[in-house]
Structure formats: structure tokens, C-alpha cells
Amino acid sequence: MALSNWKKAADGSYTGTLRTLPDRGPNNVGPFKSTTDYANRVHEHAIKLVPGKGLTITPTGGFLLKDQTGQPFTGMDPGANVVERGGVRYPSPAGGEGAGKLSLDSEAIAYLPDGSFYVSDEYAAGVYLFDRTGTLTGAIQTVPALLPIKKGQLNFGAEKAPEQGRRNNQGLEALTISPDGKRLIAVLQSATVQDSASNNATRNNTRVLVYDISKTRLPKAPIGHYALQLPTVRENGDGQAADVTAAQSEAVALSEDRLLVLARDGNGRGKGSPNAPVYKSILLVDLAAATNLAGTPYEQDGKPIAKDGALNPDIKPAAQAELVNILNPVQLARFGINLSVAPSTPTSLPEKIEAMAIGSTFDKTGDVFLLVGSDNDFATAKGHVNGQDFDASLHGDTGAGDNDNLVLVYRLSLPK
């Protein structure tokens, strides 16, 4: 999500515009057994924050994302079909629903001062640039090490796992622009195929790409490429050896080399599992002293940066420290949020905490408000897509009903 027009009123409240980015639409929920021909879009909301009391979110509109020809994108899995435009290779279904459109699994959004914006994609693990109306003006093809390769060929489809490159549904999940507007920073959700093994806990060595956008908004290659080691945890919380990676889901740049990164487990309302959340935290990450992999075989030739979860000894990862523990039950209880999953309730913490935005407090402390939001996977009883009503609400012992989106607001004193 992206925050703009942020202001403080005389009564101490704050107002602004919040833009949110759905992903590829309902898939594997309700009646849908796979992806749908969902037209990717941006939603706009007017928000009002009264510190200590609550946040009001009022939908005000939005717009569809369109390609260079004016055609909407599609959420449909592209399969093996690839189209080339302007020297960039895009995923696009060859037939069936969505045929001829560009496939997009939109995951993160980052705005420029003139209203144009970048969107990162899960299928291609690349970055797309749109003008302020939502029309595609260009793209940044991802580095070779992240391109999904199957049987020696580029294949953006997410139905079968690649042999190299980004994992299925683990593309560029985070995207952010440095406050000075000079750097575009993208973060892979978890380790590439070549950097990990079958054990989910070995997916901890992910990658951070830093692009210089001070001279061109569509640079050909990153100037920085770094390893970031994500937390590993025990999914069921029984204290035994870690068996999953807390994949990252969002980032906010504080400078050209410092950023906040949201790492989380897959437990919570909406998962359909009796496992309670064990890790959802916001990390403070510093890239300054990390080994720069840009232009090396680790980037250009698919050379693994890790084996079985252990980072190669010649690579120094980004420094990090936990800044916010989202699972703090005392803080959550202040606003009626619980961690229950057996069953969950409408006020239980959702599984997919996946969005962040920062706004100033406009006071002498220099503190900021950090907005943290969730993805509900279209889990509602009153869904509607392409003329079809659908029920994708939650059912069963772990909770029932709609899985509403949630926005938490923290007041933070950021480290100097």
C-alpha cells in the first residue's frame, strides 16, 4: 500500500490518501480451482487516524492497470507462453481466459512524486512502471538469477516449479523507493530455487536488488544486489527444530541502504490450520556493509549463494535487528485483536500481514506512524468477479465468515 497527502489537523487527527494493490485476484478459493481473468487494479481510500482511538478507511475509487496497448492485465497463469515488447519478456497466456493479455500477479506498489508508480510482479519477478493513470510505460526485467527456468527455457508459469530462479508465488514481494527518490529497492519473498533445498527452512537466504533511478526510471541492471537472511521458525510452535522460513512480505526504505522489512510465518486467520502464529515481525535492515553481488556469477549465471540454508562464506549478508514484534499480545489486545485460530474470530490476526506505509507525526520527536496491513485472499461470502458472484468465506473449525482486511498503526521512534 502507498500513503500520500498525509496531513495533521488542528484537533490532533491525521488524514491522507491510501492506495492499495490487490494481487492476481481470487484463485484456489471458493469455486475457483485455479487463477481467474482478474483485471489488476489500484484501490483508493480516504483515511483518518485519531491516535489511540482508531483508523477510519473510506473507499473513494480507483483504476484498472493497463498495458501499452490500453488492454487490462490478467491474473491468469501464463503457462509457458512469453511475449516480447520493447526488449522486455512478459508472461501472457497463449489461449483460454486472458489470452493475449499480460499476466500480472501484482505484489507491491511504490509511488514517484509526479504520480507515476512502480508495481512488482510475482510471475516475472520484475518491476513495471505505470503513469499516473495506470498505463504501463515500461518495465525492468529481473536479473538472470531470478528468472524462472524450466527445461532450459524461460517459463513464467506458476503451476509447476522451476529448476532455477524465483520460486512459484515467491517473486518480488516488496518494492520501495528511498526518501531522496534516487533508489528503487526490490526484495524477493524468499530464496531462489538454486539457493535452497526441499526443506522450507532452507529458503532463508533471499535477495535484495537496488536500482539507481536518478538518471533513468528504467535501469537495465541493479547497482546493488545483496543477501538477506530471513528468520526460520517451527511452524507448529512446539519448540523443535525450525521447519519453515518467515518469508518477507513488504519493505519500506528509510534511506538508500536502510529499510524496514516485514517477515512472517503462514499462520493466522485464513490459513485453515490450527497452528497459532509464531512469528510476524518488522526488521530493521542495513545493506551498507553487505557483499554486493551485482554483476557477479551469483547474479548473472545462477551460481547459488547458499547450500541447504547456509550462506556461502564469501558473502556477508545485510545486517538486521527486530524492530516490531507484531505478535505482542498486550499491544494487540489494546484494540481488541487476538491470536486465536481454534477457532479464529473476525478480530483474530490474519495469516497474511503483507503491507506497510509510513507517515510523519509532524512533531518535534521525529516519530512516525507505521501502517501495517493484511491481504485477505478475497475470502468473502459476497465476492464478485467478471459477472460471477462467489462465496469464498472461511469455513470449518479454524474460523468462519469473511476474512476482513486489517490495518494496524504503530507509533515508532526510528533508530538514528
N, C-alpha and C positions, 0 to 999 in steps of 0.2 A: 504494500500500500504506500501511497505518497501523500504527504501533508503540505498544503500551501495556504496562502492568505491568512496565516496564523497571527492573531491579534489578542491583546489583553484589554478587557473592558474596564470601565471605571469601578464597577461593582466587584472586581476581582475574578470574574469568569473569563474564559478564553473561547474564541470562535475560530473556525477555519474551514477549509475545503479538504475533504478526504476522498482520494481516488483509490478504488480497489480493483484488483485484477483477478477475475476468475481464471481457472485453468482451462483444460480442453473440454469441459462440460461433463454431464453425467456419464459415467462409464462403470460397468460392473456393479450398478446399484439398481434397485427396483426392477423394472422389466428389462433393463439394458444389460446384455451379456457381454458387451464389448464397448468400443467407443461410439460416439454419435457425431453427426454432421452439425456440431455446435459452432455457431459463429462467435469467435472470440471477441471480447469487448472490454471496455473500461466503465465502471460504475462511478458516479459522483454523488457525494453526500455533503450536507452541511452539518457540522458538528459543533457542539457546545460543551465545554468542560467546566464544571464547578468543582474545584479541588476539594477532596474529602467527602463529596456528596454523590457525584455521578457524571456520566457522559451521555449526552443525547445525540443520536445519529439519525438524520432525516434524509432519505434518498431524494435527490434533486434531478437525476437524469443520467446521462452517459452517452456512449457512442460505440459503434462497431469498429473493429480494426479491419482495414482493407489493404490488399496488396497493391503493387504498382499499377495494375490494370483497373482498380476500383472494385475488384471482387472480394467478398468476405473470405476470411480464412476458415478452415475446418478443423474440428477436433479429432476427426477420423485418423486412425492409424494409417500411415502412408504405405506400409509394406516396404517392398524393396525399390519402389519407383523413386527416381531422383530427377528433378528438372534443374536446369542451369539458367540463371538470369544475371547479367552483368558480372559474370565471372564467379558468382556465388552459387553453390549447390544447395537446393532446398528439397525438403520432403514433400511429396504430393501423391495422393492415391491415383493409381492408374485407371481404376474402374470403380463402379458401385457408388455409394453415397460419398459425396465430397470429391468426386473425380474432377481433376483439372484445377482444384484449389490447392493452395499451400497449406500443409498441415502445421498446426501450431499448438503446442502444449505450454501456454504462457505461464511463467512462474514468478517473475519479479519485474518491477517497473521502477524506472529512475528518470526523473524529470530534469530538463535543462531550463535555464532562465527564460528562454523565448517561448516556452510551452511545448516544444518538441520533446520527445522522450524515447528512452530505450526500453525494450522488453527482452528478457532472456527466455530461451526455449529449452524444453526438456528433450524433444525429439532430436534436434540437431546439435544440442549443447552449444548453440551460438547466440548471437545478440542481434536484434533487429532494431532499426531506427525508424521512428514514425514522426510525421509532422504533427502539429497541434490538433489537426482534425482526425488523426488516427490513420492516415495513409502512409504506407511503407515507402521510405525513401532510400533505403539501403540496408546492408547487413554486414556483420563481422563474422566471417567463417571462423569456427573454432580451430584451435591448434591441432595438428595431426594426432597427437597422443590421445585426444578426447573423441575423435571421430569414431563412430561405431562401425567396426569392420566384421563382416560375416563372409566366410569362404573367400577371403581376399578382396571382397568388394565393399564399397561404402553402402550401408543399409541402415536407414534411419528408423525402420520399423521396430516397434517395441513389443511384438508378440513373442519373439524368440530372442534369446540372449546373444549378444555379440561375442566374438572371441577376443576383441580388443576395443578399447575406448570406453566411453561412458556406459555405465550400467543402464538397463532399462529403467525408466522412471526415476533416474538419478542424474539428471542433467544439470544445467546451470540454474540452481535453485535460488541463488542470491545474486543481486545486482545493485550497485550503489555508486554514487558519484561523490568524489571528495568535495568538501565545502568550498574550495577555491575553484572548482569546476574544471580542473585540469586532468583528473584521473577517473577512469571508469574501472571499477573493480567487480569482478565476477567470481563466484565461488561454486565449485562443483559440490553436489549434495553429499557424496561420499566417494570413496576411492574408485578409480577406473578398474576395469576387469583385470588388466595386466598387473596392477598394483595390489591385488588382493587374492584371496583363495575362496573356497566354498563357504567357510565359516564366516558368518556375518560379522563377527568381531574383528576380522582382518580387513574390514573396509574402512579403517580409521584414518588412513593417510590420504586425505583429499588434497585438492589443488586450488590455488588462488591465482587468478590471472589479472594483471594490472595493465591497462591500456592508457597511452597518452592521447587525450582528446583535445589538447590545447591548440594543435595546428590543423587537425582534421578530425571530424567526428566519426570517421570510419577507417581507423588504422588497420593495416594489414596484419600486424602481429603485436603481441604484448611486449612491453618493455620490462615487465616483471612477471615471474612465474614461480610460485612458492608452494612448499608443502605445509599443510596444516593438519595436525594430529587431533582427530576428534575423540571425545570420551568413548570408552566402551563400558557396558554395564550388563548386569544379569537381568534378563527380560522379566522373569517372574519375581525378582527381588528376594530370592531365598539365600543370598549371601555366597553362593557358589561362584565359580569362575565366570567371567564375562562371556556372554554369547551373542551380543548384538552391539552394533555401533550406534551411538546417538548422532544420527546424521544431522547436518546443518540445514536450516530451512530459510534463513534470511540474514542479511547483513546491512549495517548502516556505517558509512565511513565517517570517522571523526577527523581524519587528516589524510594525507597521501599514503601513509603507512600504518595507521591505526584504525581499527574498526571494531564494531560490536558484531558478534556472530551468535545466532540463535541455534543451539544444538538440542536435540530432543530424542526421546525414545518414541516408540509407536504405541504406547498405552494411553488409555483415557476414553472418554465418552466418544462413541462412534466406531471404536475398533471391533467391538463384539467379542472381546476377550475378558476373562475375569482378572487378568493381571492389572494391578493398580499402577499408575505412573511411578517411575523410579528416577527419571532424570529429564528435566526440562530446564535449561539454564541459558543465560546470556553471558557469553565470554567476551572479555576484552582481549583483542588480538593485536600483536605488534609485528609488522613484517620487516622492520628496519635491519635486523641482524640475520635474517634468514637467508639461506643459499638461493641465489637467483638461477632458476633453471631455464630462463628464456634463451632460445636458440640452441640449446644443448640436445644431445640424443634423447634425453628424458622427455623432451617436448616434440622433437621432430621425427624421431624414429620409433617411438613407442617403447623405449627402454624402460623397464619397471623401476620405480623409485623405492619400492618396498617388496619384501617377500614374507608371506604369512603374517602380515601385520607389523613387521619390524622394518622401520625406515632404514634405507641404506646409510652406512656410517659416514659417507662423504657428503651427506645432505643435512644441513641444520634447519629444523622446522621453525615456523613462526612461533614467537613467544605468546603465551596466553595465561589468563587467570580468570576464574569465575567472578562475575560482577553481580549477577542477579540469579537467585535460585527461585524460579517460578513456582516450585512446589512447596514453598514455605506456607504451611497450613495456617499459621497465625495471620499472615498478611492476606491470604485468600479469604479467610473467614470474615475479615472486616467488611467485605462486600458480598457475603453470602455464597461464596464459591467453595465447593467441596471437591475431594479427590475420590469419591465413591465410584465404583464400577460394578458392584454386585448387589443391587443394580445401580447404574448411574441415574442421575436426575437431570432435569433441564438446566440446573445450575452447577453440574459437575464440570470439571475442567476437560475440555475436548482433547482428543488424541493429537490433532494436527495444529499445533501452535506454529504459524508459518509466516507471520508478517510483523514488520516493525517500522516505526516512523518517529522522528524526534521533533519537538517544538520547544522553543525557549520559554523560560518563566518570566523573562523581561524584568528581572530584579537584580540587585547587587550581588546575589550569591553566585550567579553564573550557572545555577542549576538548570536542568532540562526536564521536560516531560517525555517519557518514553512510552509510546503506544505499542502494544503487543496484541496482535490479532490472530484469529484461527481460520482454518479452511474447513467448511462443513461437508465437503464432498457431495453437495446437492441433496443431502439427506433430509428430505421434507415430504410430507404427505400430500402437498399441493404443488408438485412440480409441473412445469410446462415447457416443452422444447419442440420446436418445429411443428407446431399444431397438435402435439400429443401431450395429453395430461399423464402424469405418472406419480406413483406413490413409492418413494424411496426412504420412507421414515424408518426409524430404528424399531426392531422387534426382538423379543427374547429376554433371557434372564439378565443381560447386562444393561438393559435400559430400553425404553420405548419412546416413541414420539419424534418430533423434529429435533435435529441436532443444530441448534441455532449457532450462528457466528457469535464470537465473543471478542471484545476488546478490553484488555486490561491497561491501566495507565499507572506508570510509576514516576515518582519524582526522584531524580538522580543527581548526585554530585559526582561528576566525571573526574577521574584522575587527571592531574595536570601532566 
